[in-house]
């Protein structure tokens, strides 16, 4: 009932929410269209005013003004200002005189607020709305209005001053009134409208009523800023969010204006949108609560009768007596009564097994003691002490006959230890018993559990010749039987023969050392001295270290295919080494890999991360060299992919930097590919490759393209001579300029200027 009710409410809420969202987005989209249209109109108006020859004459005037020149301001007032109600005024900035000619106020207008706004930029933005205050009166107290200033200029000097500019000041209150009229918010509505700039700061639209000091507006802005990193915000330029502000919940719609970088925010009280949903929610809660209470009462009456026999059984089976500390601890660890009863049964069964095990424990302890005494100190034992030890072991060993020592080690011992105690003891008994029974067919044999991952097998031989081969065959038979019946594998290692009891300790040490070669031969293998000798016969440590050095060098070059090939070749040679050398070279490979990554990162803009695997201790705990090699291959492959991605990203950054250098320095006649190469510390080949990849042309061709584009702009928007234009775009040789221009535009510069004038 609860799920059904929640589904109904959720479905209705989604439909209401979606409907409200669509309505808000329609209004915001229309606002966005109007603002974008106004922005485009003002940009075009600024460009056309900037291209006016009379305006340019006033902009670059060095002499005293004449009547005709000053009449330009009146013309602007009579035409542009009069025909565009959104315009407040037009400034013409003259760099030579450092003055503004203005259609508002005095002819030579001093606008301190504009200068303050422009000085706040490292580089003044062209044709972009700069929201600022504009003083409209001085007496008795200064009065200000908010305007958007659009600035068009060509170049800036080293002091961040424009060589000449046209500035259009747009009335901010005109724009805001139009937006409010469109949204129906003329002051009587309970919705609120705010504008954020491209830095997500509130735009002041009324100097007399600062929005930045309005706590409600600040919280609306913060709510939007907090959502700006979410997937909803990143998925598009518009969206919807809910936020509680000053004790009341609001729905906030927003839309981003790509042209200006602004964001329009509209906040509407939640209660207006969801007034009808509140009544629906109350009805659903009432019905659900009623059904829940009735169901609860019915359930309590039924379960009281069902639980009675379970309670009686719990009282009868309480461990250690009802209320004991042991019983309380057990109850706290289980989740229900049936789990408690199961745990009681399991513990009872385990205790019975432990009692049975304890009966035979003392005998096993003594066997293990005398065997360890033989394995550790056989050389210092007298013949009588050795005979006594053999008697205690319970087998008829003769100290005069040769001995053969074997070590059995359980494979994947960590997994084995996760099994229950009873199961582990059963498996240990099976390994020891089956091994002793099979080997006793050919030898006098004793198998003792060392209580770790190993077993020791002591064989008394009638003759040493051929004993190693027979023992290996029988141990392989035991391995297959244990694996087939118990799904458990172990590795067997055989040491060299001990020709009397005094050499047992030495033979055991060799057998245990041989068991370490499971790392090379893998689990469920039988390792003999002859197998090890054959494997290591062609070992060459120096050659292996040389291959390891070549592998590291290939890895540094970033060729993933050759790196993998060389790593596989290296491990083929490592397998032929002795065990101690294998571990040494393996650790050295990992160390040199990490060192190579650190060295490569010194020259990369985006460092390569060292895979966690190379720092992980579990890498060295691999039971086989195959697992070690596989993990290293995966680590090297992941490094190769990351390095390739970093190179691509680095080339993109380099291409952007080359473009920025050329765009900002095209007027420098000394600009060249060599200079850019030295500046960025890139080789000429690398620089040329990046340019071809991202620009489709060489660096020199791109420089010429930018210069010719700028030259054409000067030809179309000024009356400068061709020689002056050449110098402004960084070309000093006139014949070379004509040659480049004709190759790109199929006409000379003079012909181009003439054709534009005819148009």
Legacy VTK file of the C-alpha trace (Angstrom):
# vtk DataFile Version 3.0
C-alpha trace
ASCII
DATASET POLYDATA
POINTS 759 float
0.000 0.000 0.000
2.877 2.345 0.869
4.664 1.622 -2.393
1.461 2.066 -4.403
0.666 5.373 -2.688
4.205 6.625 -3.155
4.060 5.677 -6.835
0.818 7.643 -7.343
2.167 10.728 -5.602
5.500 10.502 -7.380
3.790 10.190 -10.779
1.518 13.215 -10.194
4.403 15.263 -8.780
6.531 14.507 -11.823
3.777 15.614 -14.187
3.228 18.880 -12.272
6.949 19.468 -12.045
7.444 18.760 -15.753
4.594 21.080 -16.708
5.971 23.900 -14.539
9.442 23.323 -15.915
8.221 23.562 -19.517
6.313 26.808 -18.810
9.292 28.401 -17.108
11.648 27.309 -19.882
9.382 28.818 -22.545
9.488 32.194 -20.785
13.235 31.993 -20.141
13.898 30.892 -23.726
11.990 33.917 -25.025
13.988 36.156 -22.667
17.191 34.528 -23.891
16.195 35.090 -27.506
15.429 38.781 -26.857
18.681 39.377 -24.982
20.737 37.517 -27.592
18.982 39.503 -30.327
19.699 42.755 -28.496
23.325 41.715 -27.976
23.717 40.926 -31.700
22.036 44.209 -32.647
24.331 46.222 -30.375
27.428 44.400 -31.648
26.454 45.155 -35.269
25.620 48.758 -34.356
29.006 49.122 -32.597
30.853 47.693 -35.610
28.991 49.886 -38.086
29.656 52.980 -35.951
33.319 52.006 -35.641
33.538 51.639 -39.439
32.100 55.144 -40.059
34.811 57.264 -41.665
33.736 60.434 -39.828
33.946 58.577 -36.532
37.395 57.216 -37.421
38.542 60.726 -38.329
37.530 61.940 -34.862
39.014 58.825 -33.275
42.515 59.376 -34.716
42.432 63.221 -34.796
45.706 64.805 -33.660
44.947 68.475 -34.498
42.335 70.771 -33.000
38.730 69.894 -33.676
36.826 71.693 -36.434
33.124 72.357 -36.609
32.595 69.601 -39.185
34.353 67.096 -37.005
32.415 68.077 -33.899
29.151 67.885 -35.823
29.749 64.113 -35.989
28.580 63.896 -32.375
25.343 65.696 -33.247
24.784 63.338 -36.181
25.191 60.347 -33.873
22.660 61.873 -31.484
20.200 62.598 -34.270
20.465 59.194 -35.944
21.675 56.315 -33.805
20.662 57.564 -30.336
17.277 58.879 -31.533
16.389 55.671 -33.399
17.445 53.204 -30.707
15.610 53.735 -27.399
17.814 51.226 -25.608
20.925 53.409 -26.170
21.928 55.911 -23.520
24.990 57.436 -25.166
27.968 56.932 -27.515
31.620 57.686 -26.704
34.442 58.090 -29.235
37.813 57.556 -27.590
40.851 59.429 -28.999
44.098 57.872 -27.787
46.311 60.755 -28.930
44.400 63.240 -26.758
43.218 60.656 -24.182
39.667 62.036 -24.212
36.141 60.760 -24.799
33.879 62.606 -27.263
30.372 61.983 -25.881
26.774 62.345 -27.057
25.803 62.700 -23.375
26.725 65.624 -21.143
29.796 67.629 -22.118
31.412 67.141 -25.499
34.681 66.159 -23.832
33.268 63.749 -21.280
35.183 62.458 -18.260
33.799 59.059 -17.219
35.695 57.921 -14.114
33.489 54.845 -13.681
34.325 53.652 -17.225
38.048 54.104 -16.629
37.773 52.189 -13.364
35.916 49.333 -15.109
38.473 49.169 -17.966
41.446 49.221 -15.572
40.092 46.104 -13.843
40.828 44.010 -16.988
44.240 42.650 -17.974
42.991 42.916 -21.540
39.907 44.934 -22.366
37.238 42.683 -23.961
36.024 43.815 -27.371
32.327 43.703 -28.322
31.345 42.219 -24.970
28.862 43.757 -22.509
30.633 45.403 -19.556
28.074 46.150 -16.845
28.994 49.291 -14.885
27.657 52.462 -13.221
27.349 55.764 -15.113
27.035 59.104 -13.325
24.156 61.209 -14.717
24.211 64.158 -12.294
26.476 65.742 -9.688
24.183 67.952 -7.596
23.177 67.881 -4.849
24.239 64.205 -4.546
25.677 62.189 -7.436
23.109 60.013 -9.219
24.014 56.849 -11.109
22.379 54.457 -13.512
23.515 51.013 -14.627
24.601 50.617 -18.270
26.147 47.942 -20.466
29.150 49.281 -22.382
30.133 47.650 -25.685
33.660 48.617 -26.837
35.168 48.217 -30.299
38.879 48.874 -30.856
41.654 47.476 -33.008
44.870 47.455 -31.036
46.202 48.117 -27.554
49.580 49.445 -26.504
51.816 48.141 -23.713
50.002 50.330 -21.142
46.723 48.514 -21.933
45.382 51.622 -23.696
43.301 51.394 -26.832
44.602 53.098 -29.984
41.073 54.377 -30.616
37.633 53.063 -29.763
33.864 53.417 -30.093
31.833 52.787 -26.919
28.045 52.271 -26.915
26.320 52.566 -23.528
23.046 50.589 -23.308
20.384 51.340 -20.682
20.268 48.435 -18.260
16.855 49.456 -16.884
15.416 49.295 -20.420
16.582 45.676 -20.724
15.334 44.721 -17.240
11.899 46.310 -17.774
11.474 44.388 -21.037
12.460 41.109 -19.330
9.998 41.708 -16.479
7.219 42.645 -18.879
7.833 39.410 -20.816
7.764 37.228 -17.671
4.679 39.031 -16.303
6.697 40.131 -13.237
6.010 43.874 -13.046
6.199 44.127 -9.276
2.893 42.543 -8.215
3.965 38.925 -8.813
5.613 36.790 -6.125
8.330 35.527 -8.509
11.794 37.097 -8.568
14.194 37.612 -11.499
17.983 38.046 -11.260
20.888 38.149 -13.732
24.350 36.612 -13.116
27.466 37.603 -15.076
29.986 35.138 -16.548
31.660 34.870 -13.098
28.308 33.886 -11.474
28.079 37.252 -9.678
24.825 39.231 -9.399
24.538 42.094 -11.908
23.451 45.403 -10.349
20.510 46.683 -12.388
19.505 49.526 -10.050
22.277 51.504 -8.247
19.659 52.887 -5.856
18.688 49.378 -4.697
21.886 47.239 -4.684
21.059 43.591 -5.275
24.387 42.438 -3.810
23.214 43.520 -0.343
19.885 41.679 -0.692
20.167 38.447 1.420
17.415 36.735 -0.593
19.151 37.421 -3.932
22.484 36.233 -2.494
20.936 32.916 -1.373
19.359 32.417 -4.815
22.788 32.901 -6.400
24.435 30.507 -3.921
21.775 27.849 -4.597
22.516 28.054 -8.322
26.296 28.010 -7.705
25.997 24.854 -5.582
24.140 23.085 -8.396
26.669 24.191 -11.050
28.845 21.105 -10.518
26.016 18.573 -10.682
25.183 16.377 -13.671
21.895 18.291 -14.162
23.682 21.588 -14.569
26.404 20.222 -16.818
23.988 18.449 -19.126
22.686 21.638 -20.745
22.383 25.407 -20.704
19.078 25.445 -18.781
17.570 23.659 -15.823
15.463 23.635 -12.679
16.217 23.178 -8.949
14.523 23.458 -5.531
15.902 25.359 -2.535
14.602 26.428 0.886
15.331 30.100 1.465
14.377 32.076 4.584
12.066 29.270 5.735
10.207 28.936 2.420
10.829 26.539 -0.472
11.376 28.011 -3.954
11.624 26.546 -7.451
14.497 28.190 -9.320
14.594 28.127 -13.133
17.785 29.136 -14.945
19.053 29.506 -18.500
22.522 30.411 -19.766
23.074 33.027 -22.482
25.933 31.861 -24.680
26.592 35.240 -26.336
27.088 37.211 -23.103
27.928 34.391 -20.673
25.097 35.580 -18.389
22.594 33.402 -16.522
18.933 34.349 -16.004
17.467 33.123 -12.687
13.741 33.080 -11.848
12.616 32.061 -8.337
8.986 31.141 -7.659
7.482 30.005 -4.320
6.984 26.269 -4.088
3.537 26.658 -2.524
2.195 28.395 -5.645
3.277 25.523 -7.885
2.318 22.606 -5.638
-0.754 23.969 -3.849
-3.010 21.150 -5.138
-0.392 18.467 -4.457
-0.484 19.174 -0.712
-4.138 18.088 -0.483
-3.407 14.920 -2.487
-0.453 14.095 -0.210
-2.563 14.465 2.972
-5.231 12.116 1.572
-2.642 9.473 0.569
-0.939 9.631 3.992
-4.234 9.190 5.813
-5.240 6.118 3.752
-1.771 4.538 4.054
-1.600 5.104 7.834
-5.043 3.520 8.336
-4.158 0.404 6.311
-0.787 0.138 8.096
-2.327 0.236 11.593
-4.947 -2.410 10.722
-2.281 -4.685 9.155
0.007 -4.238 12.180
-2.690 -5.256 14.663
-3.578 -8.317 12.564
0.096 -9.329 12.242
0.757 -9.026 15.983
-2.162 -11.319 16.809
-1.014 -13.999 14.303
2.712 -13.921 15.126
2.098 -14.191 18.877
0.740 -17.726 18.318
3.424 -18.709 15.762
6.363 -17.612 17.946
5.399 -19.541 21.089
7.068 -22.911 20.132
10.199 -21.111 18.899
10.541 -19.334 22.262
10.288 -22.641 24.148
13.019 -24.174 21.943
15.256 -21.149 22.535
14.910 -21.562 26.299
15.847 -25.246 26.087
18.967 -24.740 23.934
20.524 -21.669 25.558
24.308 -22.244 25.600
25.832 -22.252 29.064
22.448 -21.703 30.677
19.947 -18.965 30.107
21.344 -15.525 30.829
25.032 -16.624 30.881
27.750 -14.388 29.412
28.521 -16.951 26.696
24.862 -17.170 25.671
24.448 -13.343 25.643
27.522 -12.934 23.428
26.256 -15.520 20.952
22.811 -13.902 20.806
24.376 -10.506 20.021
26.211 -11.946 17.007
23.252 -13.566 15.219
20.395 -11.855 13.428
17.443 -14.072 14.408
16.354 -17.107 16.450
16.880 -19.636 13.634
20.423 -18.387 13.073
20.997 -18.738 16.833
19.789 -22.353 16.807
21.994 -23.141 13.780
25.024 -21.619 15.531
24.320 -23.637 18.689
24.266 -26.841 16.612
27.507 -25.908 14.787
29.360 -25.125 18.017
28.174 -28.347 19.653
29.428 -30.367 16.678
32.766 -28.545 16.715
33.234 -29.150 20.442
32.642 -32.887 19.964
35.272 -32.916 17.211
37.751 -31.014 19.395
37.274 -33.566 22.194
38.019 -36.401 19.738
41.045 -34.533 18.360
42.453 -33.924 21.830
42.749 -37.695 22.442
45.344 -38.091 19.650
47.007 -34.689 20.098
49.752 -35.732 22.539
50.998 -38.548 20.243
51.266 -36.160 17.293
53.105 -33.577 19.399
55.777 -36.098 20.370
56.188 -37.336 16.778
56.638 -33.754 15.596
59.176 -33.094 18.380
61.453 -36.046 17.504
61.213 -35.405 13.766
62.172 -31.743 14.216
65.082 -32.845 16.359
66.308 -35.022 13.472
65.752 -32.254 10.895
67.581 -29.624 12.943
70.397 -31.497 14.718
70.943 -34.888 13.037
74.671 -34.209 12.676
75.090 -33.803 16.449
73.061 -36.861 17.415
74.685 -40.133 18.487
73.614 -43.450 16.960
71.703 -44.407 20.106
69.875 -41.069 20.167
68.961 -41.516 16.502
67.643 -45.066 17.133
65.580 -43.771 20.044
64.136 -41.006 17.864
63.159 -43.499 15.141
61.446 -45.723 17.747
59.458 -42.734 19.032
58.403 -41.980 15.464
56.890 -45.450 15.353
58.612 -46.743 12.225
61.480 -49.201 11.651
64.142 -46.828 10.276
67.777 -47.946 10.008
70.486 -45.354 10.440
72.779 -47.407 8.186
70.596 -47.083 5.080
70.238 -43.947 2.890
67.434 -41.449 3.485
65.432 -39.279 1.115
63.673 -36.110 2.336
60.559 -34.685 0.671
58.626 -31.488 1.450
54.945 -31.104 0.533
53.479 -27.560 0.443
49.776 -26.759 0.137
49.038 -24.548 -2.882
47.051 -21.300 -2.452
47.423 -21.513 1.327
45.430 -18.289 1.946
42.311 -19.843 0.397
42.921 -23.072 2.319
42.974 -21.182 5.642
39.533 -19.697 4.931
37.981 -23.157 5.348
36.592 -24.284 8.695
38.838 -25.866 11.336
37.277 -29.322 11.029
37.593 -29.313 7.231
41.237 -28.168 7.388
42.176 -30.915 9.847
40.449 -33.520 7.707
42.359 -32.401 4.597
45.689 -32.368 6.475
45.043 -35.897 7.728
44.167 -37.007 4.182
47.403 -35.632 2.711
49.586 -37.178 5.429
47.815 -40.553 5.487
47.497 -41.058 1.694
51.123 -39.988 1.096
52.464 -42.398 3.736
50.305 -45.265 2.447
51.327 -44.838 -1.234
55.051 -44.336 -0.527
55.130 -47.304 1.910
54.695 -49.640 -1.068
58.304 -48.879 -2.115
59.974 -47.295 0.943
59.894 -47.169 4.692
57.980 -43.889 4.936
56.816 -41.410 7.539
54.740 -38.270 6.802
54.471 -35.632 9.519
52.245 -32.523 9.467
54.427 -29.484 10.305
51.287 -27.494 11.297
51.925 -24.759 8.713
51.594 -25.000 4.928
54.074 -27.904 4.719
54.484 -31.630 5.440
57.774 -33.485 5.834
58.165 -36.941 4.281
61.074 -39.081 5.556
61.942 -42.092 3.366
64.392 -44.871 4.320
65.840 -46.415 1.104
67.098 -49.890 0.406
69.319 -48.327 -2.274
69.807 -44.715 -3.474
69.939 -45.443 -7.196
66.651 -44.665 -8.950
64.983 -43.646 -5.665
64.431 -40.062 -6.782
62.520 -41.119 -9.939
60.376 -43.684 -8.067
59.531 -41.208 -5.306
58.591 -38.533 -7.911
56.193 -40.905 -9.677
54.527 -41.961 -6.413
54.171 -38.328 -5.227
52.530 -37.412 -8.562
50.074 -40.279 -7.968
49.261 -38.892 -4.497
48.755 -35.398 -5.959
46.238 -36.645 -8.509
44.325 -38.642 -5.891
44.061 -35.738 -3.403
43.057 -33.280 -6.130
40.475 -35.660 -7.569
38.810 -36.541 -4.234
39.321 -33.381 -2.129
39.743 -30.622 -4.747
43.027 -29.612 -3.107
46.480 -29.398 -4.674
49.980 -29.410 -3.207
53.516 -29.168 -4.562
56.113 -31.825 -3.777
59.878 -31.154 -3.607
62.588 -33.814 -3.201
66.079 -33.203 -1.813
69.284 -35.082 -2.482
69.880 -38.477 -0.785
71.333 -38.594 2.745
73.565 -41.672 3.017
73.291 -41.858 6.807
71.137 -40.315 9.527
73.671 -37.516 10.216
72.940 -35.946 6.795
69.136 -35.779 7.313
69.215 -32.093 8.409
71.212 -31.084 5.327
68.932 -33.099 2.992
65.848 -31.485 4.580
67.277 -28.002 4.025
67.857 -28.821 0.338
64.332 -30.248 -0.076
62.744 -27.173 1.550
64.849 -24.865 -0.648
63.783 -26.864 -3.718
60.115 -26.353 -2.750
60.641 -22.623 -3.426
60.878 -23.494 -7.141
57.092 -23.882 -7.115
57.364 -20.191 -8.095
58.767 -21.357 -11.468
57.083 -24.728 -12.072
53.671 -23.787 -10.717
51.255 -25.502 -8.312
50.844 -29.295 -8.198
54.346 -29.906 -9.556
56.972 -32.436 -8.442
60.360 -30.737 -8.103
63.532 -32.810 -8.038
67.239 -31.826 -7.991
67.667 -33.139 -11.543
64.722 -31.031 -12.818
66.214 -27.904 -11.205
69.683 -28.653 -12.568
68.279 -29.083 -16.091
66.305 -25.840 -15.830
69.214 -23.713 -14.567
71.885 -25.256 -16.784
71.757 -22.420 -19.329
71.253 -19.620 -16.791
73.163 -16.405 -17.465
72.496 -13.666 -14.897
74.519 -11.025 -16.749
72.637 -11.641 -20.000
69.308 -11.447 -18.143
70.284 -8.115 -16.553
71.296 -6.800 -19.976
67.865 -7.770 -21.408
66.251 -6.063 -18.417
68.131 -2.834 -19.218
67.012 -2.969 -22.871
63.409 -3.560 -21.758
63.484 -0.392 -19.613
64.894 1.660 -22.511
62.158 0.400 -24.876
59.531 1.163 -22.227
60.741 4.776 -21.996
60.216 5.192 -25.767
56.496 4.413 -25.381
56.287 1.559 -27.946
53.718 -0.681 -26.217
54.057 -3.614 -28.667
57.866 -3.834 -28.416
57.681 -3.267 -24.651
55.403 -6.295 -24.215
57.609 -8.443 -26.495
60.769 -7.505 -24.589
59.085 -8.130 -21.202
58.029 -11.643 -22.291
61.571 -12.327 -23.543
62.963 -11.111 -20.207
60.785 -13.518 -18.221
61.813 -16.437 -20.453
65.391 -15.799 -19.303
64.406 -15.151 -15.670
62.799 -18.615 -15.450
66.222 -20.203 -16.111
67.863 -18.541 -13.088
68.237 -19.874 -9.591
65.416 -19.005 -7.203
67.309 -16.305 -5.284
68.345 -14.630 -8.562
64.750 -14.860 -9.864
63.423 -12.917 -6.864
66.278 -10.403 -7.084
65.737 -9.680 -10.798
61.943 -9.513 -10.318
62.270 -6.830 -7.636
64.821 -4.997 -9.793
62.418 -4.933 -12.783
59.699 -3.338 -10.637
62.160 -0.825 -9.162
63.512 0.193 -12.570
59.974 0.523 -13.975
59.019 2.981 -11.208
62.305 4.852 -11.650
61.704 5.117 -15.426
58.219 6.566 -14.842
59.653 9.200 -12.472
62.279 10.152 -15.100
59.658 10.363 -17.883
57.436 12.595 -15.755
60.148 15.250 -15.623
59.552 16.001 -19.310
55.775 15.472 -19.500
53.225 18.255 -18.959
50.726 15.670 -17.672
52.595 13.190 -15.397
51.997 9.452 -15.756
50.641 7.873 -12.595
52.558 4.912 -11.174
50.098 1.965 -11.124
49.077 0.984 -7.594
50.125 -2.583 -8.412
53.825 -1.578 -8.507
53.550 -0.377 -4.876
51.452 -3.317 -3.712
53.042 -5.991 -1.512
50.696 -8.603 -2.994
52.714 -8.451 -6.245
55.609 -10.160 -4.443
53.257 -12.617 -2.717
52.290 -14.249 -6.035
52.872 -17.997 -5.749
54.043 -18.335 -9.364
56.189 -16.341 -11.735
53.361 -16.570 -14.302
51.109 -14.521 -12.018
53.938 -12.045 -11.413
54.518 -11.685 -15.180
50.792 -11.319 -15.934
50.348 -8.513 -13.407
53.438 -6.688 -14.705
52.089 -6.913 -18.275
48.788 -5.381 -17.149
50.618 -2.580 -15.324
52.839 -1.783 -18.331
49.810 -1.811 -20.662
47.908 0.639 -18.437
50.955 2.944 -18.331
51.172 2.844 -22.139
47.510 3.856 -22.581
47.812 6.695 -20.074
51.065 7.926 -21.660
49.483 7.982 -25.127
46.509 9.992 -23.841
48.876 12.455 -22.153
50.795 12.951 -25.404
47.580 13.734 -27.311
46.438 16.151 -24.608
49.914 17.740 -24.499
49.846 18.313 -28.288
46.449 20.025 -27.996
47.803 22.359 -25.282
50.888 23.086 -27.398
48.743 23.867 -30.476
46.603 26.304 -28.476
49.759 28.000 -27.185
51.211 28.344 -30.719
47.955 29.910 -31.932
47.874 32.348 -29.008
51.512 33.417 -29.589
50.835 34.097 -33.293
47.497 35.881 -32.685
49.103 38.189 -30.105
52.386 38.846 -31.962
51.521 38.797 -35.700
52.548 42.502 -36.001
56.137 41.599 -34.936
58.232 41.280 -38.107
60.631 39.006 -36.236
57.958 36.392 -35.492
59.006 33.029 -36.991
58.748 29.285 -36.517
62.294 29.189 -35.118
61.480 31.824 -32.506
58.332 29.996 -31.421
60.292 26.726 -31.265
62.896 28.326 -28.955
60.196 30.023 -26.856
58.289 26.754 -26.251
61.449 24.622 -26.022
60.187 22.290 -28.738
62.244 20.861 -31.581
61.525 22.184 -35.070
60.279 18.735 -36.095
57.900 18.508 -33.111
56.612 22.055 -33.721
56.006 21.344 -37.413
54.233 18.053 -36.611
51.859 19.735 -34.119
51.071 22.547 -36.587
50.306 20.114 -39.427
48.103 18.029 -37.103
46.054 20.920 -35.676
46.267 23.720 -38.305
46.617 21.683 -41.492
49.612 23.840 -42.511
53.110 24.798 -41.387
53.769 27.426 -38.702
55.074 29.909 -41.308
51.965 29.436 -43.470
49.730 29.997 -40.448
51.620 33.210 -39.514
51.153 34.519 -43.093
47.461 33.592 -43.031
46.871 35.565 -39.797
48.822 38.555 -41.141
46.872 38.636 -44.420
43.541 38.362 -42.538
44.498 41.349 -40.365
45.690 43.284 -43.442
42.326 42.762 -45.147
40.541 44.056 -42.021
42.646 47.233 -42.156
41.962 47.654 -45.877
38.208 47.354 -45.323
37.916 49.513 -42.190
40.577 52.242 -42.546
42.157 54.622 -45.030
45.729 53.660 -44.170
48.221 53.248 -46.978
49.380 49.790 -48.019
52.825 50.511 -46.533
51.269 51.400 -43.155
49.114 48.256 -43.243
52.179 46.145 -44.063
54.013 47.488 -41.026
50.969 46.940 -38.784
50.854 43.245 -39.722
54.613 42.680 -39.402
55.658 42.470 -43.114
58.493 44.768 -44.198
59.161 43.623 -47.777
56.545 45.113 -50.144
57.184 42.723 -53.036
56.884 39.747 -50.665
53.609 41.190 -49.298
52.209 41.586 -52.842
53.282 38.044 -53.703
51.584 36.540 -50.606
48.427 38.615 -51.079
48.004 37.696 -54.738
48.594 34.004 -54.027
45.760 34.019 -51.456
43.250 36.483 -52.988
44.164 36.250 -56.736
44.596 40.059 -56.927
47.012 42.693 -55.695
46.311 44.741 -52.537
45.520 47.848 -54.639
43.082 45.880 -56.798
41.428 44.517 -53.640
40.977 48.001 -52.145
39.585 49.302 -55.447
37.089 46.429 -55.677
35.844 47.069 -52.129
35.347 50.773 -52.831
33.318 49.951 -55.931
31.079 47.687 -53.837
LINES 1 760
759 0 1 2 3 4 5 6 7 8 9 10 11 12 13 14 15 16 17 18 19 20 21 22 23 24 25 26 27 28 29 30 31 32 33 34 35 36 37 38 39 40 41 42 43 44 45 46 47 48 49 50 51 52 53 54 55 56 57 58 59 60 61 62 63 64 65 66 67 68 69 70 71 72 73 74 75 76 77 78 79 80 81 82 83 84 85 86 87 88 89 90 91 92 93 94 95 96 97 98 99 100 101 102 103 104 105 106 107 108 109 110 111 112 113 114 115 116 117 118 119 120 121 122 123 124 125 126 127 128 129 130 131 132 133 134 135 136 137 138 139 140 141 142 143 144 145 146 147 148 149 150 151 152 153 154 155 156 157 158 159 160 161 162 163 164 165 166 167 168 169 170 171 172 173 174 175 176 177 178 179 180 181 182 183 184 185 186 187 188 189 190 191 192 193 194 195 196 197 198 199 200 201 202 203 204 205 206 207 208 209 210 211 212 213 214 215 216 217 218 219 220 221 222 223 224 225 226 227 228 229 230 231 232 233 234 235 236 237 238 239 240 241 242 243 244 245 246 247 248 249 250 251 252 253 254 255 256 257 258 259 260 261 262 263 264 265 266 267 268 269 270 271 272 273 274 275 276 277 278 279 280 281 282 283 284 285 286 287 288 289 290 291 292 293 294 295 296 297 298 299 300 301 302 303 304 305 306 307 308 309 310 311 312 313 314 315 316 317 318 319 320 321 322 323 324 325 326 327 328 329 330 331 332 333 334 335 336 337 338 339 340 341 342 343 344 345 346 347 348 349 350 351 352 353 354 355 356 357 358 359 360 361 362 363 364 365 366 367 368 369 370 371 372 373 374 375 376 377 378 379 380 381 382 383 384 385 386 387 388 389 390 391 392 393 394 395 396 397 398 399 400 401 402 403 404 405 406 407 408 409 410 411 412 413 414 415 416 417 418 419 420 421 422 423 424 425 426 427 428 429 430 431 432 433 434 435 436 437 438 439 440 441 442 443 444 445 446 447 448 449 450 451 452 453 454 455 456 457 458 459 460 461 462 463 464 465 466 467 468 469 470 471 472 473 474 475 476 477 478 479 480 481 482 483 484 485 486 487 488 489 490 491 492 493 494 495 496 497 498 499 500 501 502 503 504 505 506 507 508 509 510 511 512 513 514 515 516 517 518 519 520 521 522 523 524 525 526 527 528 529 530 531 532 533 534 535 536 537 538 539 540 541 542 543 544 545 546 547 548 549 550 551 552 553 554 555 556 557 558 559 560 561 562 563 564 565 566 567 568 569 570 571 572 573 574 575 576 577 578 579 580 581 582 583 584 585 586 587 588 589 590 591 592 593 594 595 596 597 598 599 600 601 602 603 604 605 606 607 608 609 610 611 612 613 614 615 616 617 618 619 620 621 622 623 624 625 626 627 628 629 630 631 632 633 634 635 636 637 638 639 640 641 642 643 644 645 646 647 648 649 650 651 652 653 654 655 656 657 658 659 660 661 662 663 664 665 666 667 668 669 670 671 672 673 674 675 676 677 678 679 680 681 682 683 684 685 686 687 688 689 690 691 692 693 694 695 696 697 698 699 700 701 702 703 704 705 706 707 708 709 710 711 712 713 714 715 716 717 718 719 720 721 722 723 724 725 726 727 728 729 730 731 732 733 734 735 736 737 738 739 740 741 742 743 744 745 746 747 748 749 750 751 752 753 754 755 756 757 758
